[in-house]
Amino acid sequence: MEFANPEYQKDYDLMINDTLLLKPEVLNLPQTVSFSWILNDDKISSQQNLKQVMTESGTFKLEFKAVADSDSISRLFQITVNDPYELYFRPKTESSSEYISEIIEYKPAPGQYINATYGTPEDAEKIIGGKSKILSLGAWGGYVIFSFDHTIENKSDTKDFVVYGNAMNGLSEPGIVQVSFDENGNGLADDAWYELLGSAHKAEETILNYEVTYTNPGEYANVPWVDNQETKDSVMVNAYHKQNYYPLFIDEQEAVTFAGTRIYPTVKLEGFASIDALDWGYVDNYDSEYSVHGGNAMEIDWAVDEEWNPVNLKGIDFVKVYTGAQENVGWLGEISTEIKGASDLSMLR
């Protein structure tokens, strides 16, 4: 037996969860031959080709062996697996702010405040550095993405950051939160997003993989929408706000589609009209801890992947908040999550 190529790559640099693929080509293989891959002292495969997901950081010795009755060959590799968190974690400094430092993207759905008070790109910039201004996300799916000037660490057994809203008892407009860590270190929010699982996510009526397309009416008029459940309806205009409710500053000026999770808070239209809070896990949601922080404290450990498997995040760089409910509430108009800012809770203690 002999290797087809005497020269080979001996050193590999990977990131955690990268897949290592090695395909050594061996000539003159006898009919009976056994293969083994030994990572440090552990045998990880008995196949000729190796496909291994590297789940731990560190430097590892990897050996490949092909053994026949009277012959054997082997190769040694050095595998370095880097933890992106160790590479790209942005620590707090003396000048770090507890508040939002940058608005990455603001794309609201149609709503009564959009293109007017609380619903313009200028309003989005106003929630940087504080918690006194208001930004509306419009109807279901509308969102804002923001970041801090440091990585928010995932502290064990405690909440990690707070998102401020304008909820009050009997008037919650719950928004869903997603988080992301800058795994490639490029400063852009182009890495994997993970949704924070709240109390309503597993409710029977909740719709996962929900989509809504809104169409621009081109004027002050009801904004029609259709979802992927074959439902058609409209974001209704009212007499208090008489501009076009469709966001006129986004790229999609004929129609826009949003995707995510749809939750169902209890809406009561009798009398004054009200929207009950959900138990926990949402923003602009008057839950039992809302008055403690003046907003909703969020836990990074609530993060799950697309299959709802828990995700172990050591920290996050980007936060996305989107309106989670799709409902017209009489004279109050559409349910539209509003936020006033966000803070790193570790800097408030």
KAHU-V457189 format. One record per pair of residues at least 12 apart in sequence whose ideal C-beta (glycine too) atoms are under 6 Angstrom apart, sorted by the first residue. I is the first residue (numbers start at 1). GAP is how many residues later the second one is. D is the distance in Angstrom with one decimal. If there is no record, write none. Layout:
# KAHU-V457189
i->I gap->GAP d->D
i->I gap->GAP d->D
This chain:
# KAHU-V457189
i->1 gap->25 d->5.7
i->1 gap->27 d->5.4
i->1 gap->65 d->5.9
i->1 gap->70 d->5.2
i->1 gap->72 d->5.2
i->2 gap->25 d->5.3
i->4 gap->21 d->3.9
i->4 gap->23 d->5.4
i->10 gap->67 d->5.7
i->11 gap->67 d->5.0
i->12 gap->67 d->5.0
i->13 gap->67 d->5.0
i->14 gap->40 d->5.4
i->14 gap->67 d->5.1
i->15 gap->67 d->5.4
i->15 gap->69 d->5.5
i->16 gap->41 d->5.7
i->16 gap->67 d->5.4
i->18 gap->36 d->5.7
i->19 gap->34 d->5.2
i->20 gap->32 d->4.7
i->20 gap->34 d->5.8
i->21 gap->30 d->5.6
i->22 gap->28 d->4.4
i->23 gap->26 d->4.6
i->24 gap->40 d->5.8
i->26 gap->40 d->5.6
i->30 gap->38 d->4.6
i->33 gap->33 d->5.8
i->33 gap->35 d->4.7
i->34 gap->33 d->5.1
i->35 gap->13 d->4.9
i->35 gap->31 d->5.5
i->36 gap->29 d->4.8
i->37 gap->13 d->5.1
i->37 gap->27 d->5.7
i->38 gap->25 d->4.5
i->39 gap->21 d->5.6
i->39 gap->23 d->5.4
i->40 gap->20 d->5.6
i->40 gap->21 d->5.8
i->54 gap->27 d->4.6
i->57 gap->24 d->5.0
i->57 gap->26 d->4.0
i->58 gap->23 d->6.0
i->59 gap->21 d->5.0
i->60 gap->19 d->4.5
i->62 gap->15 d->4.2
i->62 gap->17 d->5.2
i->63 gap->13 d->5.4
i->84 gap->99 d->4.5
i->85 gap->229 d->4.5
i->88 gap->94 d->5.4
i->88 gap->97 d->3.9
i->89 gap->62 d->5.1
i->90 gap->60 d->4.8
i->90 gap->61 d->4.5
i->92 gap->58 d->4.6
i->96 gap->53 d->5.5
i->96 gap->54 d->5.0
i->97 gap->52 d->5.8
i->98 gap->245 d->4.6
i->98 gap->246 d->5.0
i->98 gap->249 d->3.9
i->99 gap->30 d->5.0
i->99 gap->31 d->5.9
i->99 gap->242 d->5.8
i->99 gap->244 d->5.8
i->100 gap->28 d->5.1
i->100 gap->46 d->4.7
i->100 gap->241 d->5.8
i->100 gap->242 d->5.3
i->101 gap->47 d->5.4
i->101 gap->48 d->4.0
i->102 gap->45 d->5.0
i->103 gap->21 d->4.8
i->103 gap->22 d->5.9
i->103 gap->43 d->5.3
i->104 gap->41 d->4.1
i->104 gap->85 d->5.0
i->105 gap->40 d->4.5
i->106 gap->15 d->5.8
i->106 gap->18 d->3.9
i->106 gap->38 d->4.9
i->107 gap->36 d->5.8
i->107 gap->143 d->5.5
i->108 gap->29 d->5.1
i->108 gap->30 d->3.7
i->108 gap->34 d->3.8
i->108 gap->139 d->5.2
i->109 gap->29 d->3.7
i->109 gap->30 d->4.2
i->109 gap->32 d->5.0
i->109 gap->33 d->3.3
i->110 gap->28 d->5.5
i->110 gap->29 d->5.7
i->110 gap->104 d->5.2
i->110 gap->113 d->4.1
i->110 gap->125 d->4.6
i->110 gap->135 d->4.4
i->110 gap->136 d->4.8
i->111 gap->25 d->5.8
i->111 gap->27 d->3.4
i->111 gap->28 d->5.3
i->111 gap->134 d->5.8
i->111 gap->223 d->5.5
i->111 gap->225 d->4.5
i->112 gap->129 d->4.3
i->112 gap->221 d->4.6
i->113 gap->23 d->4.0
i->114 gap->24 d->5.2
i->114 gap->131 d->5.6
i->114 gap->133 d->5.1
i->115 gap->128 d->5.0
i->115 gap->133 d->5.4
i->116 gap->127 d->5.1
i->118 gap->16 d->4.8
i->118 gap->18 d->4.3
i->119 gap->17 d->4.6
i->121 gap->128 d->5.6
i->123 gap->12 d->5.3
i->127 gap->214 d->4.7
i->130 gap->211 d->5.6
i->131 gap->33 d->4.4
i->131 gap->209 d->4.9
i->131 gap->210 d->3.7
i->134 gap->32 d->6.0
i->134 gap->204 d->5.3
i->134 gap->206 d->5.6
i->135 gap->204 d->5.6
i->136 gap->200 d->5.2
i->136 gap->202 d->5.1
i->137 gap->186 d->4.7
i->137 gap->199 d->5.9
i->137 gap->200 d->4.6
i->138 gap->198 d->5.2
i->139 gap->96 d->5.0
i->139 gap->195 d->4.6
i->139 gap->197 d->5.9
i->140 gap->72 d->5.8
i->140 gap->183 d->5.2
i->140 gap->186 d->3.6
i->141 gap->71 d->5.5
i->141 gap->117 d->2.6
i->141 gap->119 d->6.0
i->141 gap->181 d->5.8
i->142 gap->181 d->5.1
i->143 gap->177 d->5.6
i->143 gap->179 d->3.7
i->144 gap->177 d->5.7
i->145 gap->44 d->5.6
i->145 gap->175 d->4.7
i->146 gap->173 d->5.8
i->147 gap->170 d->5.8
i->147 gap->171 d->5.2
i->151 gap->164 d->4.3
i->151 gap->166 d->5.6
i->152 gap->163 d->5.8
i->152 gap->164 d->5.0
i->152 gap->192 d->5.3
i->153 gap->162 d->4.8
i->154 gap->146 d->4.1
i->154 gap->159 d->5.6
i->154 gap->160 d->5.6
i->154 gap->161 d->5.6
i->159 gap->138 d->3.8
i->159 gap->140 d->5.1
i->159 gap->186 d->5.6
i->160 gap->140 d->4.8
i->160 gap->185 d->5.8
i->161 gap->137 d->5.5
i->161 gap->183 d->5.5
i->161 gap->184 d->5.5
i->162 gap->131 d->4.7
i->162 gap->133 d->4.7
i->162 gap->135 d->4.8
i->162 gap->181 d->5.1
i->162 gap->183 d->5.7
i->163 gap->120 d->4.1
i->163 gap->132 d->5.5
i->163 gap->133 d->5.5
i->163 gap->176 d->5.7
i->163 gap->179 d->4.7
i->164 gap->130 d->5.9
i->164 gap->131 d->3.6
i->164 gap->176 d->4.1
i->164 gap->177 d->4.9
i->165 gap->118 d->5.5
i->165 gap->119 d->3.2
i->165 gap->130 d->5.8
i->165 gap->173 d->5.8
i->165 gap->174 d->5.4
i->166 gap->172 d->5.1
i->167 gap->117 d->5.0
i->167 gap->118 d->5.8
i->167 gap->119 d->4.2
i->168 gap->118 d->6.0
i->169 gap->117 d->5.5
i->170 gap->104 d->4.1
i->171 gap->104 d->5.8
i->172 gap->103 d->5.2
i->172 gap->105 d->4.2
i->172 gap->113 d->4.6
i->172 gap->114 d->4.8
i->173 gap->111 d->4.9
i->173 gap->162 d->4.9
i->173 gap->163 d->5.9
i->173 gap->164 d->5.1
i->174 gap->91 d->5.6
i->174 gap->104 d->5.3
i->174 gap->108 d->3.8
i->174 gap->111 d->4.3
i->174 gap->150 d->5.0
i->175 gap->108 d->4.4
i->175 gap->109 d->5.2
i->175 gap->146 d->4.8
i->175 gap->148 d->5.6
i->175 gap->149 d->5.6
i->175 gap->162 d->3.3
i->176 gap->85 d->5.8
i->176 gap->146 d->5.6
i->176 gap->148 d->4.1
i->177 gap->19 d->4.6
i->177 gap->121 d->5.7
i->177 gap->144 d->5.5
i->178 gap->15 d->4.6
i->178 gap->17 d->5.0
i->178 gap->142 d->4.3
i->179 gap->15 d->5.7
i->179 gap->124 d->5.8
i->179 gap->137 d->4.3
i->179 gap->140 d->5.7
i->180 gap->13 d->5.0
i->180 gap->138 d->4.3
i->181 gap->132 d->5.9
i->181 gap->135 d->5.3
i->181 gap->136 d->5.6
i->182 gap->135 d->4.3
i->189 gap->129 d->4.4
i->194 gap->109 d->3.9
i->194 gap->117 d->4.9
i->196 gap->102 d->6.0
i->196 gap->106 d->4.2
i->196 gap->107 d->5.8
i->197 gap->105 d->4.9
i->197 gap->107 d->5.0
i->198 gap->83 d->2.2
i->198 gap->84 d->5.0
i->199 gap->79 d->5.6
i->199 gap->80 d->3.7
i->199 gap->81 d->4.9
i->199 gap->82 d->5.4
i->200 gap->63 d->4.3
i->200 gap->78 d->4.9
i->205 gap->59 d->4.8
i->206 gap->57 d->5.5
i->207 gap->55 d->4.3
i->208 gap->53 d->5.6
i->210 gap->52 d->4.1
i->211 gap->17 d->4.3
i->211 gap->46 d->6.0
i->211 gap->48 d->4.7
i->212 gap->13 d->5.3
i->212 gap->15 d->4.7
i->212 gap->46 d->5.5
i->213 gap->13 d->5.6
i->213 gap->42 d->5.5
i->213 gap->44 d->4.4
i->214 gap->42 d->5.6
i->215 gap->40 d->4.7
i->216 gap->30 d->4.2
i->216 gap->38 d->5.9
i->219 gap->25 d->5.8
i->220 gap->22 d->5.1
i->220 gap->24 d->5.8
i->222 gap->12 d->3.9
i->222 gap->14 d->5.4
i->222 gap->15 d->5.7
i->223 gap->12 d->4.2
i->223 gap->22 d->5.2
i->223 gap->23 d->5.4
i->235 gap->99 d->5.1
i->236 gap->92 d->5.2
i->238 gap->95 d->5.6
i->260 gap->62 d->5.8
i->262 gap->64 d->6.0
i->263 gap->61 d->4.6
i->263 gap->62 d->5.8
i->265 gap->13 d->5.7
i->265 gap->60 d->5.6
i->267 gap->60 d->5.5
i->267 gap->62 d->5.7
i->269 gap->61 d->5.1
i->273 gap->56 d->5.4
i->273 gap->57 d->4.7
i->273 gap->59 d->5.4
i->283 gap->13 d->4.6
i->283 gap->38 d->5.8
i->284 gap->53 d->4.7
i->284 gap->54 d->5.6
i->300 gap->13 d->5.4
i->300 gap->16 d->6.0
i->321 gap->18 d->5.9
i->323 gap->13 d->5.7
i->323 gap->14 d->4.2
